[in-house]
Amino acid sequence: AHLAALVLARGGSKGIPLKNIKLLAGVPLIGWVLRAAIDAGVFHSIWVSTDHDEIEKVAKQFGAQVHRRSPEVSQDSSTSLEAITEFLNHHHEVDIVGNIQATSPCLHPSDLIKVADMIQKEGFDSVFSVVRRHQFRWSEVKKGENKMTEPQNLNPAKRYRRQDWPGELYENGSFYFAKRHLIEKGYLQGGKMAYYEMRAEHSVDIDIDIDWPIAEQRVLSFGYFGKEPLKEVKLLVCSIDGCLTNGRIYVTEDHKEMVSYDYRDIVGIDLLKKRGIQVRLISDRDCSKTLSAMQLGCVAKVSVTNKLQVLKDWQEDMGLSWKEVAYLGNEESDVECLKQAGMSAVPADACAAAQKAAGYICKSRGGCGAVREFAEHIFLLLEKVNSARKQ
């Protein structure tokens, strides 16, 4: 039986424009699930159904085939079942569809391998993912109704302790596997049906985790990073004006320049150095006197006309892969560097082009703790690397 993985990735998004290909921890959102599907090795074909050119480009970069969906199933009101049915109408070789949600970046190949066995070897017609939750439910009382709420799954007089209560199973939306005959009848769940319980830490849904930095930290801690060993970040390159400083330049009457910086960022640089990470600084303008006054002890390059070339030179001189390079920038001159680095970030007040290119948008503004915040973000990745080594 031909088992196909299918990721539905419409271009429209009411919340985050082109959310499906927005960088999450340095990887386009859809890339996380495509990588897991490919590395699982159980699918005869892997597809992305989309109506957008940029999503098609990213999907092909990650090794997926693309089904260009019709306008009829690309509307805000279109259902997943409609898009899957259209896909099957164009691909008669497919017997089983594994519909994987693009917004579930903590999906692991091991989960997909087990589900494939359930539906191919154990004979289930449909299998879907669930997560166990320990949440007490109460009946809703609408405004104006003169009645009391009622407990739905507990006795208030004898509340369970978490360790004494197994909890309840909820769909987490990570995937829905179903055989063709079931989908053609209008169902994604039915027939001989089973659930697959995922670990809670792997049940990350970007539709719910709308705070992108928080979702990124979850992915860094629990996501699947591929068959290749994770790389430690060994170099952080930071743009000076607007990142290390707030971008403002004060000029005295005797034509001397003054800038301000946040001591937290200096601490962040020191912490990075103590972890064995080199910190280098870069600037479009000549701010050598400012750097000398700050006494940071970092290699710096000023009056730079091509930041990407300087970044490449440093990367090659240090013998690093791009996965080992992090970059913090804030202007259009930083965009190509942000795209190239394995980890990238911008302060909260960075220009729109830089924000679009970055994998992480700090909550802090430039010169107000953004360097320290990005340093903490890098440390999360180091923890992931060390955890993977121990395993």
MILUM-695551 format. One record per residue (C-alpha): residue number from 0; residue in three letters; x, y, z. Coordinates in steps of 0.001 Angstrom, whole numbers. Layout:
! MILUM-695551
atom seq = NUM&type = ALA&X = X&Y = Y&Z = Z
...
***
This chain:
! MILUM-695551
atom seq = 0&type = ALA&X = 0&Y = 0&Z = 0
atom seq = 1&type = HIS&X = 1333&Y = 3424&Z = -987
atom seq = 2&type = LEU&X = 1662&Y = 5551&Z = 2147
atom seq = 3&type = ALA&X = 1988&Y = 9273&Z = 1405
atom seq = 4&type = ALA&X = 2798&Y = 12035&Z = 3852
atom seq = 5&type = LEU&X = 798&Y = 15165&Z = 3096
atom seq = 6&type = VAL&X = 1402&Y = 18560&Z = 4686
atom seq = 7&type = LEU&X = -1272&Y = 21176&Z = 4034
atom seq = 8&type = ALA&X = 329&Y = 24626&Z = 3817
atom seq = 9&type = ARG&X = -1920&Y = 27351&Z = 2492
atom seq = 10&type = GLY&X = -295&Y = 30736&Z = 1877
atom seq = 11&type = GLY&X = -2923&Y = 32759&Z = 3689
atom seq = 12&type = SER&X = -2690&Y = 33243&Z = 7433
atom seq = 13&type = LYS&X = -4811&Y = 35619&Z = 9471
atom seq = 14&type = GLY&X = -2327&Y = 35687&Z = 12352
atom seq = 15&type = ILE&X = 1239&Y = 35496&Z = 11003
atom seq = 16&type = PRO&X = 1846&Y = 36185&Z = 7274
atom seq = 17&type = LEU&X = 3294&Y = 33090&Z = 5550
atom seq = 18&type = LYS&X = 3537&Y = 31421&Z = 8948
atom seq = 19&type = ASN&X = 4278&Y = 28023&Z = 7406
atom seq = 20&type = ILE&X = 7693&Y = 29146&Z = 6161
atom seq = 21&type = LYS&X = 8563&Y = 31664&Z = 8876
atom seq = 22&type = LEU&X = 11871&Y = 30733&Z = 10483
atom seq = 23&type = LEU&X = 11561&Y = 28933&Z = 13803
atom seq = 24&type = ALA&X = 14909&Y = 28342&Z = 15531
atom seq = 25&type = GLY&X = 16622&Y = 28897&Z = 12190
atom seq = 26&type = VAL&X = 14393&Y = 26504&Z = 10214
atom seq = 27&type = PRO&X = 11204&Y = 27306&Z = 8249
atom seq = 28&type = LEU&X = 8238&Y = 26072&Z = 10288
atom seq = 29&type = ILE&X = 7228&Y = 23524&Z = 7651
atom seq = 30&type = GLY&X = 10813&Y = 22274&Z = 7511
atom seq = 31&type = TRP&X = 10604&Y = 20738&Z = 10979
atom seq = 32&type = VAL&X = 7824&Y = 18292&Z = 10042
atom seq = 33&type = LEU&X = 9225&Y = 17595&Z = 6562
atom seq = 34&type = ARG&X = 12563&Y = 16654&Z = 8088
atom seq = 35&type = ALA&X = 10835&Y = 14296&Z = 10537
atom seq = 36&type = ALA&X = 8766&Y = 12712&Z = 7742
atom seq = 37&type = ILE&X = 11784&Y = 12172&Z = 5491
atom seq = 38&type = ASP&X = 13966&Y = 10741&Z = 8253
atom seq = 39&type = ALA&X = 11180&Y = 8375&Z = 9364
atom seq = 40&type = GLY&X = 11760&Y = 6419&Z = 6143
atom seq = 41&type = VAL&X = 8237&Y = 4940&Z = 6087
atom seq = 42&type = PHE&X = 6596&Y = 7067&Z = 3389
atom seq = 43&type = HIS&X = 6577&Y = 6161&Z = -297
atom seq = 44&type = SER&X = 6125&Y = 9842&Z = -1141
atom seq = 45&type = ILE&X = 6110&Y = 13117&Z = 770
atom seq = 46&type = TRP&X = 3947&Y = 16007&Z = -428
atom seq = 47&type = VAL&X = 3126&Y = 19588&Z = 413
atom seq = 48&type = SER&X = -241&Y = 20894&Z = -760
atom seq = 49&type = THR&X = -13&Y = 24656&Z = -1253
atom seq = 50&type = ASP&X = -1225&Y = 27589&Z = -3281
atom seq = 51&type = HIS&X = 1859&Y = 29766&Z = -2763
atom seq = 52&type = ASP&X = 5117&Y = 30001&Z = -4761
atom seq = 53&type = GLU&X = 7385&Y = 30678&Z = -1772
atom seq = 54&type = ILE&X = 5987&Y = 27715&Z = 175
atom seq = 55&type = GLU&X = 6510&Y = 25533&Z = -2896
atom seq = 56&type = LYS&X = 10135&Y = 26665&Z = -3085
atom seq = 57&type = VAL&X = 10819&Y = 25851&Z = 580
atom seq = 58&type = ALA&X = 9031&Y = 22488&Z = 331
atom seq = 59&type = LYS&X = 11225&Y = 21425&Z = -2589
atom seq = 60&type = GLN&X = 14354&Y = 22589&Z = -749
atom seq = 61&type = PHE&X = 13480&Y = 20136&Z = 2026
atom seq = 62&type = GLY&X = 12928&Y = 17281&Z = -440
atom seq = 63&type = ALA&X = 9133&Y = 17225&Z = -681
atom seq = 64&type = GLN&X = 7028&Y = 17051&Z = -3825
atom seq = 65&type = VAL&X = 4419&Y = 19762&Z = -4330
atom seq = 66&type = HIS&X = 730&Y = 19521&Z = -5165
atom seq = 67&type = ARG&X = -600&Y = 22898&Z = -6292
atom seq = 68&type = ARG&X = -4038&Y = 23051&Z = -4770
atom seq = 69&type = SER&X = -6915&Y = 24758&Z = -6541
atom seq = 70&type = PRO&X = -8415&Y = 28100&Z = -5469
atom seq = 71&type = GLU&X = -11578&Y = 26224&Z = -4466
atom seq = 72&type = VAL&X = -9795&Y = 24494&Z = -1564
atom seq = 73&type = SER&X = -7529&Y = 27447&Z = -685
atom seq = 74&type = GLN&X = -10127&Y = 29649&Z = 969
atom seq = 75&type = ASP&X = -10321&Y = 30601&Z = 4641
atom seq = 76&type = SER&X = -13417&Y = 28405&Z = 4843
atom seq = 77&type = SER&X = -11805&Y = 25373&Z = 3152
atom seq = 78&type = THR&X = -11434&Y = 22258&Z = 5304
atom seq = 79&type = SER&X = -8490&Y = 19893&Z = 5567
atom seq = 80&type = LEU&X = -10706&Y = 17071&Z = 4319
atom seq = 81&type = GLU&X = -11502&Y = 19015&Z = 1135
atom seq = 82&type = ALA&X = -7810&Y = 19627&Z = 437
atom seq = 83&type = ILE&X = -6897&Y = 15982&Z = 1125
atom seq = 84&type = THR&X = -9714&Y = 14730&Z = -1102
atom seq = 85&type = GLU&X = -8524&Y = 16962&Z = -3948
atom seq = 86&type = PHE&X = -5001&Y = 15591&Z = -3512
atom seq = 87&type = LEU&X = -6250&Y = 12006&Z = -3731
atom seq = 88&type = ASN&X = -8237&Y = 12808&Z = -6875
atom seq = 89&type = HIS&X = -4955&Y = 13755&Z = -8560
atom seq = 90&type = HIS&X = -2844&Y = 10928&Z = -7093
atom seq = 91&type = HIS&X = -4557&Y = 7600&Z = -7638
atom seq = 92&type = GLU&X = -1426&Y = 5673&Z = -6589
atom seq = 93&type = VAL&X = -1882&Y = 6752&Z = -2952
atom seq = 94&type = ASP&X = -3662&Y = 4258&Z = -681
atom seq = 95&type = ILE&X = -3025&Y = 5830&Z = 2738
atom seq = 96&type = VAL&X = -2587&Y = 9501&Z = 3636
atom seq = 97&type = GLY&X = -591&Y = 10649&Z = 6638
atom seq = 98&type = ASN&X = -1842&Y = 14216&Z = 7057
atom seq = 99&type = ILE&X = 870&Y = 15966&Z = 9094
atom seq = 100&type = GLN&X = 224&Y = 19434&Z = 10477
atom seq = 101&type = ALA&X = 2833&Y = 22039&Z = 9517
atom seq = 102&type = THR&X = 2309&Y = 23755&Z = 12877
atom seq = 103&type = SER&X = 3634&Y = 20825&Z = 14952
atom seq = 104&type = PRO&X = 7412&Y = 21384&Z = 14877
atom seq = 105&type = CYS&X = 8263&Y = 18984&Z = 17729
atom seq = 106&type = LEU&X = 7151&Y = 15919&Z = 15765
atom seq = 107&type = HIS&X = 9751&Y = 13113&Z = 15809
atom seq = 108&type = PRO&X = 10360&Y = 10346&Z = 13231
atom seq = 109&type = SER&X = 9913&Y = 7682&Z = 15915
atom seq = 110&type = ASP&X = 6252&Y = 8694&Z = 16295
atom seq = 111&type = LEU&X = 5614&Y = 8444&Z = 12560
atom seq = 112&type = ILE&X = 7325&Y = 5037&Z = 12337
atom seq = 113&type = LYS&X = 5071&Y = 3599&Z = 15056
atom seq = 114&type = VAL&X = 1909&Y = 5014&Z = 13491
atom seq = 115&type = ALA&X = 2856&Y = 3632&Z = 10078
atom seq = 116&type = ASP&X = 3126&Y = 179&Z = 11676
atom seq = 117&type = MET&X = -282&Y = 581&Z = 13304
atom seq = 118&type = ILE&X = -2019&Y = 1352&Z = 10029
atom seq = 119&type = GLN&X = -4&Y = -924&Z = 7711
atom seq = 120&type = LYS&X = 716&Y = -3968&Z = 9901
atom seq = 121&type = GLU&X = -2003&Y = -3871&Z = 12561
atom seq = 122&type = GLY&X = -4792&Y = -3108&Z = 10104
atom seq = 123&type = PHE&X = -6196&Y = 145&Z = 11492
atom seq = 124&type = ASP&X = -8149&Y = 2309&Z = 9043
atom seq = 125&type = SER&X = -7314&Y = 5553&Z = 10839
atom seq = 126&type = VAL&X = -4887&Y = 6675&Z = 13526
atom seq = 127&type = PHE&X = -4639&Y = 10155&Z = 15027
atom seq = 128&type = SER&X = -2411&Y = 11820&Z = 17611
atom seq = 129&type = VAL&X = -3448&Y = 12711&Z = 21133
atom seq = 130&type = VAL&X = -1804&Y = 14106&Z = 24257
atom seq = 131&type = ARG&X = -2631&Y = 13416&Z = 27892
atom seq = 132&type = ARG&X = -3741&Y = 16406&Z = 29932
atom seq = 133&type = HIS&X = -4537&Y = 16837&Z = 33595
atom seq = 134&type = GLN&X = -7141&Y = 19586&Z = 33451
atom seq = 135&type = PHE&X = -10409&Y = 19812&Z = 35329
atom seq = 136&type = ARG&X = -13401&Y = 20799&Z = 33198
atom seq = 137&type = TRP&X = -16464&Y = 22779&Z = 34252
atom seq = 138&type = SER&X = -19715&Y = 23441&Z = 32410
atom seq = 139&type = GLU&X = -20000&Y = 26842&Z = 30761
atom seq = 140&type = VAL&X = -22515&Y = 29339&Z = 32118
atom seq = 141&type = LYS&X = -23448&Y = 31924&Z = 29548
atom seq = 142&type = LYS&X = -23929&Y = 35523&Z = 30531
atom seq = 143&type = GLY&X = -27478&Y = 36154&Z = 31731
atom seq = 144&type = GLU&X = -28210&Y = 32528&Z = 32626
atom seq = 145&type = ASN&X = -29325&Y = 32087&Z = 36207
atom seq = 146&type = LYS&X = -27609&Y = 28803&Z = 37006
atom seq = 147&type = MET&X = -24437&Y = 27469&Z = 38559
atom seq = 148&type = THR&X = -21528&Y = 25796&Z = 36848
atom seq = 149&type = GLU&X = -21189&Y = 22037&Z = 37271
atom seq = 150&type = PRO&X = -18025&Y = 19908&Z = 37405
atom seq = 151&type = GLN&X = -17509&Y = 17767&Z = 34302
atom seq = 152&type = ASN&X = -14718&Y = 15382&Z = 35268
atom seq = 153&type = LEU&X = -14146&Y = 15779&Z = 38990
atom seq = 154&type = ASN&X = -15739&Y = 15716&Z = 42394
atom seq = 155&type = PRO&X = -14883&Y = 19070&Z = 44051
atom seq = 156&type = ALA&X = -15210&Y = 17443&Z = 47468
atom seq = 157&type = LYS&X = -12523&Y = 14933&Z = 46547
atom seq = 158&type = ARG&X = -10143&Y = 16499&Z = 44072
atom seq = 159&type = TYR&X = -7540&Y = 14203&Z = 42554
atom seq = 160&type = ARG&X = -3889&Y = 14724&Z = 43112
atom seq = 161&type = ARG&X = -2094&Y = 14802&Z = 39761
atom seq = 162&type = GLN&X = -146&Y = 11649&Z = 40547
atom seq = 163&type = ASP&X = -3367&Y = 9798&Z = 41425
atom seq = 164&type = TRP&X = -5267&Y = 10759&Z = 38261
atom seq = 165&type = PRO&X = -4365&Y = 9398&Z = 34808
atom seq = 166&type = GLY&X = -5794&Y = 12483&Z = 33104
atom seq = 167&type = GLU&X = -7684&Y = 12593&Z = 29811
atom seq = 168&type = LEU&X = -6735&Y = 12251&Z = 26151
atom seq = 169&type = TYR&X = -7132&Y = 15221&Z = 23804
atom seq = 170&type = GLU&X = -6383&Y = 15502&Z = 20089
atom seq = 171&type = ASN&X = -3237&Y = 17556&Z = 19640
atom seq = 172&type = GLY&X = -3532&Y = 17965&Z = 15856
atom seq = 173&type = SER&X = -41&Y = 16704&Z = 14985
atom seq = 174&type = PHE&X = -1235&Y = 14122&Z = 12462
atom seq = 175&type = TYR&X = -4203&Y = 12197&Z = 11090
atom seq = 176&type = PHE&X = -3542&Y = 8970&Z = 9156
atom seq = 177&type = ALA&X = -6404&Y = 7469&Z = 7156
atom seq = 178&type = LYS&X = -6935&Y = 4989&Z = 4326
atom seq = 179&type = ARG&X = -8276&Y = 6155&Z = 973
atom seq = 180&type = HIS&X = -11625&Y = 4360&Z = 1211
atom seq = 181&type = LEU&X = -12362&Y = 6167&Z = 4479
atom seq = 182&type = ILE&X = -11450&Y = 9617&Z = 3142
atom seq = 183&type = GLU&X = -13564&Y = 9044&Z = 21
atom seq = 184&type = LYS&X = -16532&Y = 8486&Z = 2325
atom seq = 185&type = GLY&X = -15876&Y = 11866&Z = 3938
atom seq = 186&type = TYR&X = -13993&Y = 10820&Z = 7091
atom seq = 187&type = LEU&X = -10515&Y = 11287&Z = 8499
atom seq = 188&type = GLN&X = -11389&Y = 9281&Z = 11608
atom seq = 189&type = GLY&X = -13461&Y = 6127&Z = 11401
atom seq = 190&type = GLY&X = -13490&Y = 2431&Z = 10611
atom seq = 191&type = LYS&X = -11095&Y = 461&Z = 12766
atom seq = 192&type = MET&X = -9822&Y = 3495&Z = 14632
atom seq = 193&type = ALA&X = -6987&Y = 4089&Z = 17094
atom seq = 194&type = TYR&X = -5225&Y = 6961&Z = 18779
atom seq = 195&type = TYR&X = -1485&Y = 7413&Z = 19205
atom seq = 196&type = GLU&X = -420&Y = 9124&Z = 22421
atom seq = 197&type = MET&X = 2435&Y = 11587&Z = 21977
atom seq = 198&type = ARG&X = 4664&Y = 12829&Z = 24748
atom seq = 199&type = ALA&X = 3452&Y = 16123&Z = 26197
atom seq = 200&type = GLU&X = 6729&Y = 17911&Z = 25479
atom seq = 201&type = HIS&X = 6417&Y = 16993&Z = 21782
atom seq = 202&type = SER&X = 2889&Y = 18385&Z = 21544
atom seq = 203&type = VAL&X = 3744&Y = 21917&Z = 20479
atom seq = 204&type = ASP&X = 1156&Y = 23616&Z = 18282
atom seq = 205&type = ILE&X = 2087&Y = 26982&Z = 16785
atom seq = 206&type = ASP&X = -1609&Y = 27781&Z = 16296
atom seq = 207&type = ILE&X = -1804&Y = 27826&Z = 20087
atom seq = 208&type = ASP&X = 1760&Y = 28891&Z = 20942
atom seq = 209&type = ILE&X = 1316&Y = 32243&Z = 19215
atom seq = 210&type = ASP&X = 4241&Y = 33722&Z = 21100
atom seq = 211&type = TRP&X = 6942&Y = 32790&Z = 18592
atom seq = 212&type = PRO&X = 9956&Y = 33121&Z = 20960
atom seq = 213&type = ILE&X = 8277&Y = 30808&Z = 23493
atom seq = 214&type = ALA&X = 7501&Y = 28274&Z = 20762
atom seq = 215&type = GLU&X = 11112&Y = 28520&Z = 19598
atom seq = 216&type = GLN&X = 12412&Y = 27722&Z = 23061
atom seq = 217&type = ARG&X = 10138&Y = 24673&Z = 23201
atom seq = 218&type = VAL&X = 11469&Y = 23492&Z = 19846
atom seq = 219&type = LEU&X = 15071&Y = 24038&Z = 20900
atom seq = 220&type = SER&X = 14415&Y = 21909&Z = 23973
atom seq = 221&type = PHE&X = 12262&Y = 19126&Z = 22493
atom seq = 222&type = GLY&X = 12402&Y = 19333&Z = 18692
atom seq = 223&type = TYR&X = 13963&Y = 16860&Z = 16254
atom seq = 224&type = PHE&X = 17148&Y = 18288&Z = 14744
atom seq = 225&type = GLY&X = 17832&Y = 15621&Z = 12137
atom seq = 226&type = LYS&X = 20167&Y = 12669&Z = 11798
atom seq = 227&type = GLU&X = 23249&Y = 14872&Z = 11763
atom seq = 228&type = PRO&X = 24721&Y = 15612&Z = 15191
atom seq = 229&type = LEU&X = 23790&Y = 18989&Z = 16591
atom seq = 230&type = LYS&X = 26445&Y = 21658&Z = 16416
atom seq = 231&type = GLU&X = 27406&Y = 23999&Z = 19207
atom seq = 232&type = VAL&X = 27386&Y = 27690&Z = 18419
atom seq = 233&type = LYS&X = 31018&Y = 28781&Z = 18505
atom seq = 234&type = LEU&X = 30796&Y = 32288&Z = 17083
atom seq = 235&type = LEU&X = 28349&Y = 35122&Z = 17663
atom seq = 236&type = VAL&X = 28663&Y = 38133&Z = 15392
atom seq = 237&type = CYS&X = 26815&Y = 41204&Z = 16625
atom seq = 238&type = SER&X = 26069&Y = 44410&Z = 14774
atom seq = 239&type = ILE&X = 27105&Y = 47317&Z = 16966
atom seq = 240&type = ASP&X = 24710&Y = 50167&Z = 16194
atom seq = 241&type = GLY&X = 21134&Y = 49224&Z = 17061
atom seq = 242&type = CYS&X = 22020&Y = 45898&Z = 18703
atom seq = 243&type = LEU&X = 24808&Y = 46418&Z = 21186
atom seq = 244&type = THR&X = 23797&Y = 50089&Z = 21400
atom seq = 245&type = ASN&X = 20384&Y = 51664&Z = 20961
atom seq = 246&type = GLY&X = 21462&Y = 53216&Z = 17672
atom seq = 247&type = ARG&X = 21469&Y = 56767&Z = 18959
atom seq = 248&type = ILE&X = 24602&Y = 58882&Z = 18602
atom seq = 249&type = TYR&X = 25075&Y = 61889&Z = 20850
atom seq = 250&type = VAL&X = 27413&Y = 64630&Z = 19591
atom seq = 251&type = THR&X = 29027&Y = 67081&Z = 22002
atom seq = 252&type = GLU&X = 29908&Y = 70675&Z = 21164
atom seq = 253&type = ASP&X = 33520&Y = 69676&Z = 20548
atom seq = 254&type = HIS&X = 32305&Y = 67090&Z = 17982
atom seq = 255&type = LYS&X = 32854&Y = 64005&Z = 20135
atom seq = 256&type = GLU&X = 30427&Y = 61105&Z = 19772
atom seq = 257&type = MET&X = 28777&Y = 59329&Z = 22687
atom seq = 258&type = VAL&X = 26606&Y = 56210&Z = 22678
atom seq = 259&type = SER&X = 24772&Y = 54311&Z = 25399
atom seq = 260&type = TYR&X = 24697&Y = 50587&Z = 26089
atom seq = 261&type = ASP&X = 23112&Y = 48258&Z = 28614
atom seq = 262&type = TYR&X = 25296&Y = 46574&Z = 31223
atom seq = 263&type = ARG&X = 23176&Y = 43429&Z = 30857
atom seq = 264&type = ASP&X = 24522&Y = 43065&Z = 27322
atom seq = 265&type = ILE&X = 28097&Y = 43282&Z = 28569
atom seq = 266&type = VAL&X = 27296&Y = 40509&Z = 31038
atom seq = 267&type = GLY&X = 25793&Y = 38508&Z = 28160
atom seq = 268&type = ILE&X = 29011&Y = 38840&Z = 26164
atom seq = 269&type = ASP&X = 31066&Y = 37753&Z = 29178
atom seq = 270&type = LEU&X = 28819&Y = 34714&Z = 29700
atom seq = 271&type = LEU&X = 29196&Y = 33716&Z = 26053
atom seq = 272&type = LYS&X = 32972&Y = 33945&Z = 26313
atom seq = 273&type = LYS&X = 32957&Y = 31787&Z = 29460
atom seq = 274&type = ARG&X = 31027&Y = 29141&Z = 27488
atom seq = 275&type = GLY&X = 33788&Y = 29148&Z = 24875
atom seq = 276&type = ILE&X = 31820&Y = 31169&Z = 22297
atom seq = 277&type = GLN&X = 33732&Y = 33867&Z = 20474
atom seq = 278&type = VAL&X = 31945&Y = 37216&Z = 20148
atom seq = 279&type = ARG&X = 32868&Y = 39486&Z = 17260
atom seq = 280&type = LEU&X = 31442&Y = 42905&Z = 16437
atom seq = 281&type = ILE&X = 30682&Y = 44510&Z = 13094
atom seq = 282&type = SER&X = 29576&Y = 47972&Z = 11974
atom seq = 283&type = ASP&X = 28826&Y = 49921&Z = 8798
atom seq = 284&type = ARG&X = 30476&Y = 53012&Z = 10236
atom seq = 285&type = ASP&X = 33764&Y = 53797&Z = 11890
atom seq = 286&type = CYS&X = 33082&Y = 53483&Z = 15611
atom seq = 287&type = SER&X = 36545&Y = 52338&Z = 16640
atom seq = 288&type = LYS&X = 36855&Y = 55020&Z = 19326
atom seq = 289&type = THR&X = 33570&Y = 53916&Z = 20889
atom seq = 290&type = LEU&X = 34703&Y = 50285&Z = 20955
atom seq = 291&type = SER&X = 38008&Y = 51264&Z = 22490
atom seq = 292&type = ALA&X = 36182&Y = 53129&Z = 25246
atom seq = 293&type = MET&X = 33888&Y = 50170&Z = 25967
atom seq = 294&type = GLN&X = 36868&Y = 47817&Z = 26443
atom seq = 295&type = LEU&X = 34959&Y = 44664&Z = 25464
atom seq = 296&type = GLY&X = 37994&Y = 42703&Z = 24325
atom seq = 297&type = CYS&X = 36211&Y = 41486&Z = 21184
atom seq = 298&type = VAL&X = 37512&Y = 41283&Z = 17625
atom seq = 299&type = ALA&X = 35742&Y = 43992&Z = 15636
atom seq = 300&type = LYS&X = 35501&Y = 45182&Z = 12051
atom seq = 301&type = VAL&X = 34226&Y = 48690&Z = 11316
atom seq = 302&type = SER&X = 33534&Y = 50731&Z = 8174
atom seq = 303&type = VAL&X = 32247&Y = 47526&Z = 6552
atom seq = 304&type = THR&X = 30582&Y = 47786&Z = 3125
atom seq = 305&type = ASN&X = 29808&Y = 44061&Z = 2759
atom seq = 306&type = LYS&X = 28916&Y = 42417&Z = 6066
atom seq = 307&type = LEU&X = 28213&Y = 39017&Z = 4510
atom seq = 308&type = GLN&X = 31713&Y = 38811&Z = 3067
atom seq = 309&type = VAL&X = 33251&Y = 39642&Z = 6448
atom seq = 310&type = LEU&X = 31045&Y = 36993&Z = 8070
atom seq = 311&type = LYS&X = 32137&Y = 34401&Z = 5490
atom seq = 312&type = ASP&X = 35795&Y = 35298&Z = 6018
atom seq = 313&type = TRP&X = 35465&Y = 34839&Z = 9789
atom seq = 314&type = GLN&X = 33571&Y = 31579&Z = 9370
atom seq = 315&type = GLU&X = 36186&Y = 30155&Z = 7013
atom seq = 316&type = ASP&X = 39148&Y = 31387&Z = 9094
atom seq = 317&type = MET&X = 37721&Y = 29666&Z = 12182
atom seq = 318&type = GLY&X = 36882&Y = 26498&Z = 10221
atom seq = 319&type = LEU&X = 33220&Y = 26582&Z = 11269
atom seq = 320&type = SER&X = 30079&Y = 25284&Z = 9628
atom seq = 321&type = TRP&X = 27220&Y = 27750&Z = 9299
atom seq = 322&type = LYS&X = 25341&Y = 25854&Z = 12009
atom seq = 323&type = GLU&X = 28052&Y = 26955&Z = 14419
atom seq = 324&type = VAL&X = 27587&Y = 30652&Z = 13607
atom seq = 325&type = ALA&X = 25037&Y = 32992&Z = 15211
atom seq = 326&type = TYR&X = 24261&Y = 36525&Z = 14074
atom seq = 327&type = LEU&X = 22478&Y = 39450&Z = 15724
atom seq = 328&type = GLY&X = 21543&Y = 42306&Z = 13391
atom seq = 329&type = ASN&X = 18906&Y = 44971&Z = 12969
atom seq = 330&type = GLU&X = 19216&Y = 46712&Z = 9588
atom seq = 331&type = GLU&X = 18810&Y = 45876&Z = 5896
atom seq = 332&type = SER&X = 22599&Y = 45564&Z = 5667
atom seq = 333&type = ASP&X = 22311&Y = 42603&Z = 8064
atom seq = 334&type = VAL&X = 19634&Y = 40681&Z = 6144
atom seq = 335&type = GLU&X = 21921&Y = 38363&Z = 4148
atom seq = 336&type = CYS&X = 23947&Y = 37583&Z = 7259
atom seq = 337&type = LEU&X = 20768&Y = 36754&Z = 9181
atom seq = 338&type = LYS&X = 19714&Y = 34374&Z = 6417
atom seq = 339&type = GLN&X = 23113&Y = 32656&Z = 6238
atom seq = 340&type = ALA&X = 23832&Y = 32092&Z = 9922
atom seq = 341&type = GLY&X = 22676&Y = 28921&Z = 11616
atom seq = 342&type = MET&X = 21073&Y = 30974&Z = 14380
atom seq = 343&type = SER&X = 19882&Y = 34529&Z = 13832
atom seq = 344&type = ALA&X = 18130&Y = 37176&Z = 15859
atom seq = 345&type = VAL&X = 17099&Y = 40819&Z = 15827
atom seq = 346&type = PRO&X = 16114&Y = 43269&Z = 18576
atom seq = 347&type = ALA&X = 12435&Y = 44098&Z = 18976
atom seq = 348&type = ASP&X = 12886&Y = 47433&Z = 17184
atom seq = 349&type = ALA&X = 14763&Y = 46070&Z = 14144
atom seq = 350&type = CYS&X = 13627&Y = 47085&Z = 10672
atom seq = 351&type = ALA&X = 10928&Y = 44989&Z = 8954
atom seq = 352&type = ALA&X = 13321&Y = 43376&Z = 6465
atom seq = 353&type = ALA&X = 15624&Y = 42195&Z = 9243
atom seq = 354&type = GLN&X = 12734&Y = 40859&Z = 11314
atom seq = 355&type = LYS&X = 11494&Y = 38862&Z = 8331
atom seq = 356&type = ALA&X = 14931&Y = 37279&Z = 7824
atom seq = 357&type = ALA&X = 15590&Y = 36432&Z = 11467
atom seq = 358&type = GLY&X = 14832&Y = 33203&Z = 13262
atom seq = 359&type = TYR&X = 14318&Y = 34906&Z = 16604
atom seq = 360&type = ILE&X = 12902&Y = 38322&Z = 17438
atom seq = 361&type = CYS&X = 13984&Y = 39507&Z = 20857
atom seq = 362&type = LYS&X = 11556&Y = 41086&Z = 23245
atom seq = 363&type = SER&X = 14284&Y = 43562&Z = 24172
atom seq = 364&type = ARG&X = 15134&Y = 46574&Z = 22052
atom seq = 365&type = GLY&X = 18608&Y = 47331&Z = 20726
atom seq = 366&type = GLY&X = 20938&Y = 48564&Z = 23462
atom seq = 367&type = CYS&X = 18423&Y = 47429&Z = 26088
atom seq = 368&type = GLY&X = 19300&Y = 43796&Z = 26734
atom seq = 369&type = ALA&X = 18895&Y = 42190&Z = 23288
atom seq = 370&type = VAL&X = 22421&Y = 40732&Z = 23330
atom seq = 371&type = ARG&X = 21859&Y = 39160&Z = 26744
atom seq = 372&type = GLU&X = 18492&Y = 37773&Z = 25620
atom seq = 373&type = PHE&X = 19992&Y = 36201&Z = 22498
atom seq = 374&type = ALA&X = 22799&Y = 34780&Z = 24616
atom seq = 375&type = GLU&X = 20209&Y = 33006&Z = 26787
atom seq = 376&type = HIS&X = 18604&Y = 31692&Z = 23604
atom seq = 377&type = ILE&X = 21954&Y = 30259&Z = 22483
atom seq = 378&type = PHE&X = 22443&Y = 28632&Z = 25877
atom seq = 379&type = LEU&X = 19163&Y = 26756&Z = 25363
atom seq = 380&type = LEU&X = 20592&Y = 25276&Z = 22184
atom seq = 381&type = LEU&X = 23766&Y = 24260&Z = 24025
atom seq = 382&type = GLU&X = 21614&Y = 22401&Z = 26546
atom seq = 383&type = LYS&X = 19930&Y = 20605&Z = 23650
atom seq = 384&type = VAL&X = 23310&Y = 19652&Z = 22216
atom seq = 385&type = ASN&X = 24577&Y = 18339&Z = 25556
atom seq = 386&type = SER&X = 21350&Y = 16405&Z = 26146
atom seq = 387&type = ALA&X = 21626&Y = 14772&Z = 22713
atom seq = 388&type = ARG&X = 25211&Y = 13726&Z = 23449
atom seq = 389&type = LYS&X = 24233&Y = 12083&Z = 26729
atom seq = 390&type = GLN&X = 21439&Y = 10160&Z = 24995
***
